[in-house]
Amino acid sequence: MTSIPQKYFLSAQACSGILVRAARRGKKLPTMLDRVLKQQAHAQDLQDSQG
């Protein structure tokens, strides 16, 4: 299996930014995309609070 370079992944901060921009523009994201972006953004919040 080929590993995917890290540069192709979205950071938690990028996920948060997408969510903020979508909300500001009044856009509804597809359910699965919304769920995953929130999960990634929340993962960063947990890391920040732990250390």
N, C-alpha and C positions, 0 to 999 in steps of 0.2 A: 504494500500500500504506500502511495506517495504522500509525503507530509506537505501540508500547505504552509507557505511562508507566513509568518506573523503579520507582515505588512498588508495582507489581504483581509485581516479581521478588523472589525470596528471596536474601538475602545469604548469603555463605559461612558466617557465624556461625550464621545460622538453620538452614542445612542441617546443620551439625554438631550443633546442638541437637536436631534431629529424630532424627538417627542415635543420639545418646546416649540420648534418652528411649526410643526403640524398643528399644535393647539392654537398658536398665535394666528395662524392663517385659517383656522376653522375647518381644517381638513380631517377627515376620518380615515385613519390608516386601516389596512386589512387586519382582521382580528389576530391572525398568527404573527404578523409583523409587529403589531402593537404589543402583544404579549412578550415576544422575545426581546424587543427593545427595552421594555420595562424591567424585565428580568436582568438584563445586562447592566442597566443603569443602577438597579438596586444592589447588584453584586458589588459595584464600586462603592456605594454608600456603606455597605457592611465592612469592606476592607478599610475604608477611611476611619470608621468608628473603632476598629480593632487595633489600629496601630499606626 
